[in-house]
Amino acid sequence: MSSFSRPLSRLALPALLLLAAPGAAIAGDHHCRVPMADWQPRAAVQALAEAQGLTVRRIKIDDGCYELDARDAQGRAVELKLDPATLAVLKGEIEEDDDRHEHGHGD
């Protein structure tokens, strides 16, 4: 497993970087504590993912965050945990040939 501390050019899925909000303050525990009134709608999560070339399979709520299960253009399974207010990527996993690569901020 690897983390976002790797050089940016070596990330397996550039869309993860495009989804991340610049300068987002991210807690290492990946729990979101955002009032529901401040959440972006699920449609915004769907639109953001599709704009990055992801095919959304499921959007759910986990630990107060959005969790997105999708496939990228190469057919790899992608799981992202998103801040519900900013849609910043808090954690991401990419499955490649039975090998999962984990990317997380603040680990």
BELGISUL-V278723 format. One record per backbone hydrogen bond with DSSP energy under -0.5 kcal/mol. CO is the residue of the C=O (numbers start at 1). NH is the residue of the N-H. Records with the same first field share a line. If there is no record, write none. Layout:
# BELGISUL-V278723
CO=NH, NH
This chain:
# BELGISUL-V278723
3=6
7=10
8=11
13=16, 17
14=17, 18
15=19
16=20
21=24
24=26
27=30
35=38
36=39
41=44, 45
42=46
43=47
44=48
45=49
46=50
47=51
48=52
49=52, 54
50=53
54=56
55=71
58=69
60=67
62=65
63=32
65=62
66=82
67=60, 69
68=70, 80
69=57, 58
70=78
71=55
72=75
76=72
77=95
78=70
79=93
80=68, 82
81=90, 91
82=66
83=87
84=40
88=83, 90
90=105
91=81
92=103
93=79
94=96, 101
96=99
98=100
99=96
100=102
101=94
102=2
103=92
104=4
